[in-house]
């Protein structure tokens, strides 16, 4: 069988977790392919709300295997906290949660380095979540990292101490920051003991064997395409490949195994932290989007920057990912807006263009907007797509025409049942 992919088309926080949870029962495996605990996938089931940082979002569906792929960086402390939350909620998951041995481990000193490095940048901060993601990927590419499979080696602690000492040496370059390393190490090794009891796998063999047996795989991305290390708004990006190409290296599958690429986008735009954001609103409208949309980071709690939907940006990430269908989330947030704007082009360097400039950081971009009448009524009670107000459907149709890509689903709330097929 083939692999379908779900990923974000903007700067993250598009609602990927909900879509994975909704679709998961159509698959045999749900596999996270990149990122770490900087992800915050929020899922609402009934009156219960869960935020997952590392565990795949298919964990709430019975009989579905959830795999943390080799492209993920795993913080044992955060991961065990997630496990504890699921256990307290009465969710059986241990038999269905597998970890690729080649996934890299976030050490306490990785987080220490992240905090010190970001503090040293002052006004030039990139908006790191301070979870140790960047330093861990740096050790991975620098061939110094530790992997989950290492926890079963007899010299694990020796390897840990060698890497720790390297980090402590690097920390001497930065101003001092507050960090209780002794406590963090205690928590780290307690968490490692718990992880040693879990099922670790050779992820690339396991997933390809499942495909050979005719099983269906859903690959789950974290963050958003505009945070991709190569194609995002560099240097204000994450440290991994968040686009569909990252599925192959993050799970160990061939490109020809990928079939559907489902891109998730909000009906407007948000971004956490620093970096370019052409359609950002610094006015009452932006504040209203933040307030109505409850736009605060699921991982950091930071208020998100808000603005109108950006067609050039979306067409760019649709192209990069080979998106076959788009899902529009949080349509309900626009219920009370008299006018809804859509950016259709950029004006920069004395020209109008749909193309993103090489360096969005250094270019003054003036977004060009078209405007639509809002529907000015609640969609909370609606149970089918056809039951949505005409102006809501018109807005979706116009987006589809601009994007030249099928919009297959829209979401009008965090609950499972508020997702409609078109």
LINQUI-V136476 format. One record per residue. N is the residue number from 1. RES is the residue in one small letter. SS is DSSP state (h for helix, s for strand, l for the rest). PHI is phi in whole degrees, 0 to 359 (999 if undefined). NEAR is the number of other C-alpha atoms within 10 Angstrom. Layout:
BEGIN
[[N	RES	SS	PHI	NEAR] [N	RES	SS	PHI	NEAR]]
END
This chain:
BEGIN
[[1	x	l	999	15] [2	x	l	243	18] [3	x	s	247	25] [4	x	s	259	20] [5	x	s	236	27] [6	x	s	240	27] [7	x	s	210	29] [8	x	s	271	31] [9	x	l	259	32] [10	x	l	244	27] [11	x	l	257	21] [12	x	l	92	28] [13	x	l	64	28] [14	x	l	277	29] [15	x	l	102	24] [16	x	h	298	30] [17	x	h	302	27] [18	x	h	297	24] [19	x	h	292	26] [20	x	h	300	24] [21	x	h	301	22] [22	x	h	295	19] [23	x	h	271	15] [24	x	h	303	23] [25	x	h	289	16] [26	x	h	268	11] [27	x	l	234	17] [28	x	l	263	18] [29	x	s	228	25] [30	x	s	242	31] [31	x	s	231	29] [32	x	s	284	29] [33	x	l	246	31] [34	x	l	195	30] [35	x	s	81	26] [36	x	l	211	31] [37	x	l	285	25] [38	x	l	285	22] [39	x	l	283	25] [40	x	l	216	23] [41	x	s	267	28] [42	x	s	266	20] [43	x	s	230	24] [44	x	s	248	16] [45	x	s	236	14] [46	x	l	63	10] [47	x	l	267	6] [48	x	s	264	9] [49	x	s	240	11] [50	x	s	237	19] [51	x	s	240	18] [52	x	s	257	23] [53	x	l	251	23] [54	x	l	230	27] [55	x	l	292	25] [56	x	l	301	27] [57	x	h	283	27] [58	x	h	274	31] [59	x	h	293	25] [60	x	h	275	20] [61	x	l	261	18] [62	x	l	296	13] [63	x	l	71	16] [64	x	l	257	20] [65	x	s	281	22] [66	x	s	243	28] [67	x	s	242	28] [68	x	s	267	30] [69	x	l	283	34] [70	x	l	293	26] [71	x	l	282	25] [72	x	s	275	27] [73	x	s	253	30] [74	x	s	246	29] [75	x	s	266	26] [76	x	h	305	25] [77	x	h	294	21] [78	x	h	298	20] [79	x	h	298	18] [80	x	h	292	20] [81	x	h	299	12] [82	x	h	298	17] [83	x	h	301	17] [84	x	h	298	12] [85	x	h	297	14] [86	x	h	295	18] [87	x	h	298	13] [88	x	h	295	9] [89	x	l	275	11] [90	x	l	79	9] [91	x	l	267	14] [92	x	l	277	16] [93	x	l	216	19] [94	x	h	301	16] [95	x	h	283	12] [96	x	h	244	17] [97	x	s	244	21] [98	x	s	238	22] [99	x	s	235	25] [100	x	s	292	24] [101	x	l	299	20] [102	x	l	271	24] [103	x	l	291	26] [104	x	s	274	25] [105	x	s	260	25] [106	x	s	272	29] [107	x	l	272	26] [108	x	h	306	26] [109	x	h	289	23] [110	x	h	296	26] [111	x	h	290	23] [112	x	h	301	23] [113	x	h	298	24] [114	x	h	301	21] [115	x	h	295	21] [116	x	h	293	21] [117	x	h	296	21] [118	x	h	293	18] [119	x	h	296	17] [120	x	h	289	15] [121	x	l	281	11] [122	x	h	58	9] [123	x	h	292	9] [124	x	h	269	11] [125	x	l	305	15] [126	x	l	268	17] [127	x	l	89	14] [128	x	l	303	21] [129	x	l	281	22] [130	x	l	63	21] [131	x	l	266	25] [132	x	l	84	26] [133	x	h	296	27] [134	x	h	302	24] [135	x	h	301	23] [136	x	h	291	28] [137	x	h	294	24] [138	x	h	297	14] [139	x	h	293	16] [140	x	h	298	17] [141	x	h	287	10] [142	x	l	275	9] [143	x	l	64	9] [144	x	l	244	15] [145	x	l	287	20] [146	x	l	247	22] [147	x	s	247	18] [148	x	h	304	23] [149	x	h	298	19] [150	x	h	292	17] [151	x	h	293	19] [152	x	h	264	10] [153	x	l	278	10] [154	x	l	296	9] [155	x	l	256	10] [156	x	h	305	13] [157	x	h	295	13] [158	x	h	295	11] [159	x	h	298	16] [160	x	h	302	15] [161	x	h	294	11] [162	x	h	297	11] [163	x	h	291	19] [164	x	h	300	16] [165	x	h	297	12] [166	x	h	300	12] [167	x	h	296	18] [168	x	h	297	14] [169	x	h	294	10] [170	x	h	295	12] [171	x	h	296	18] [172	x	l	293	10] [173	x	l	280	11] [174	x	l	251	15] [175	x	l	298	10] [176	x	l	293	12] [177	x	l	230	14] [178	x	l	285	8] [179	x	l	198	15] [180	x	l	273	10] [181	x	h	295	13] [182	x	h	300	10] [183	x	h	293	10] [184	x	h	295	17] [185	x	h	294	15] [186	x	h	300	12] [187	x	h	296	16] [188	x	h	299	19] [189	x	h	289	14] [190	x	h	297	14] [191	x	h	292	18] [192	x	h	299	17] [193	x	h	299	12] [194	x	h	290	11] [195	x	h	294	18] [196	x	l	299	13] [197	x	l	272	9] [198	x	l	275	13] [199	x	s	270	14] [200	x	s	260	18] [201	x	s	227	20] [202	x	l	277	17] [203	x	h	305	24] [204	x	h	296	19] [205	x	h	289	14] [206	x	h	298	16] [207	x	h	290	23] [208	x	h	292	20] [209	x	h	295	12] [210	x	h	298	16] [211	x	h	296	19] [212	x	h	296	12] [213	x	l	276	10] [214	x	l	87	12] [215	x	l	277	16] [216	x	l	260	18] [217	x	s	240	26] [218	x	s	247	25] [219	x	s	266	26] [220	x	s	250	27] [221	x	l	267	30] [222	x	l	237	32] [223	x	l	57	29] [224	x	l	220	28] [225	x	h	298	32] [226	x	h	284	26] [227	x	h	253	28] [228	x	l	299	22] [229	x	l	299	18] [230	x	l	265	17] [231	x	l	246	17] [232	x	l	275	23] [233	x	l	278	23] [234	x	l	301	19] [235	x	l	269	16] [236	x	l	273	20] [237	x	l	222	27] [238	x	l	270	27] [239	x	l	254	20] [240	x	l	226	24] [241	x	l	274	27] [242	x	l	271	31] [243	x	l	273	31] [244	x	l	298	29] [245	x	h	300	15] [246	x	h	291	19] [247	x	h	296	27] [248	x	h	294	18] [249	x	h	283	18] [250	x	h	277	28] [251	x	h	234	28] [252	x	l	81	20] [253	x	l	238	18] [254	x	l	278	13] [255	x	h	302	14] [256	x	h	287	9] [257	x	h	276	15] [258	x	s	277	20] [259	x	s	246	15] [260	x	s	273	16] [261	x	s	242	21] [262	x	s	259	25] [263	x	s	264	29] [264	x	s	254	28] [265	x	s	219	26] [266	x	s	287	23] [267	x	l	287	25] [268	x	l	218	24] [269	x	s	230	25] [270	x	s	220	27] [271	x	s	207	25] [272	x	l	256	21] [273	x	l	85	17] [274	x	l	277	16] [275	x	l	120	19] [276	x	l	298	19] [277	x	l	202	20] [278	x	l	304	19] [279	x	l	262	24] [280	x	s	300	18] [281	x	l	252	17] [282	x	l	254	11] [283	x	l	224	10] [284	x	h	297	9] [285	x	h	295	14] [286	x	h	297	19] [287	x	h	294	17] [288	x	h	293	17] [289	x	h	302	23] [290	x	h	295	19] [291	x	h	290	14] [292	x	h	293	13] [293	x	l	276	18] [294	x	l	50	12] [295	x	l	274	21] [296	x	s	224	18] [297	x	l	303	19] [298	x	l	292	18] [299	x	l	265	17] [300	x	l	259	15] [301	x	l	79	10] [302	x	l	289	13] [303	x	s	296	17] [304	x	l	273	21] [305	x	s	286	21] [306	x	s	231	26] [307	x	s	194	25] [308	x	l	283	23] [309	x	s	296	25] [310	x	s	237	25] [311	x	h	291	20] [312	x	h	304	20] [313	x	h	297	22] [314	x	h	292	20] [315	x	h	296	20] [316	x	h	297	19] [317	x	h	284	23] [318	x	h	297	24] [319	x	h	296	10] [320	x	h	298	15] [321	x	h	269	22] [322	x	l	64	16] [323	x	l	298	23] [324	x	l	258	17] [325	x	s	203	18] [326	x	s	244	23] [327	x	s	245	27] [328	x	s	257	22] [329	x	s	252	25] [330	x	l	60	21] [331	x	h	302	19] [332	x	h	297	20] [333	x	h	297	22] [334	x	h	270	24] [335	x	l	306	19] [336	x	l	252	15] [337	x	l	269	16] [338	x	l	294	11] [339	x	s	224	12] [340	x	s	242	20] [341	x	s	252	20] [342	x	s	227	23] [343	x	s	282	21] [344	x	s	252	19] [345	x	s	208	21] [346	x	s	249	25] [347	x	s	247	15] [348	x	s	202	15] [349	x	l	50	11] [350	x	l	61	6] [351	x	s	213	7] [352	x	s	259	14] [353	x	s	212	16] [354	x	l	269	15] [355	x	l	276	13] [356	x	l	281	17] [357	x	l	293	16] [358	x	l	307	11] [359	x	l	236	12] [360	x	l	292	16] [361	x	l	291	15] [362	x	l	261	9] [363	x	l	243	13] [364	x	l	275	14] [365	x	l	259	20] [366	x	s	253	14] [367	x	s	292	21] [368	x	s	257	16] [369	x	s	248	18] [370	x	s	246	10] [371	x	s	235	11] [372	x	s	233	16] [373	x	s	291	14] [374	x	l	286	18] [375	x	l	267	22] [376	x	l	49	15] [377	x	l	204	14] [378	x	l	285	15] [379	x	l	256	20] [380	x	l	300	12] [381	x	l	274	10] [382	x	l	289	14] [383	x	l	244	14] [384	x	l	219	13] [385	x	h	298	18] [386	x	h	295	12] [387	x	h	278	12] [388	x	l	291	19] [389	x	l	305	16] [390	x	h	302	11] [391	x	h	291	14] [392	x	h	293	22] [393	x	h	292	17] [394	x	h	298	14] [395	x	h	299	21] [396	x	h	297	18] [397	x	h	297	14] [398	x	h	296	13] [399	x	h	299	20] [400	x	h	298	16] [401	x	h	295	12] [402	x	h	296	15] [403	x	h	280	18] [404	x	l	55	11] [405	x	l	219	15] [406	x	l	297	16] [407	x	s	267	22] [408	x	s	263	15] [409	x	s	212	18] [410	x	s	228	25] [411	x	s	240	24] [412	x	l	237	26] [413	x	l	168	20] [414	x	l	285	20] [415	x	s	284	17] [416	x	l	302	18] [417	x	l	283	14] [418	x	l	263	20] [419	x	s	220	23] [420	x	s	243	18] [421	x	s	277	12] [422	x	l	268	13]]
END
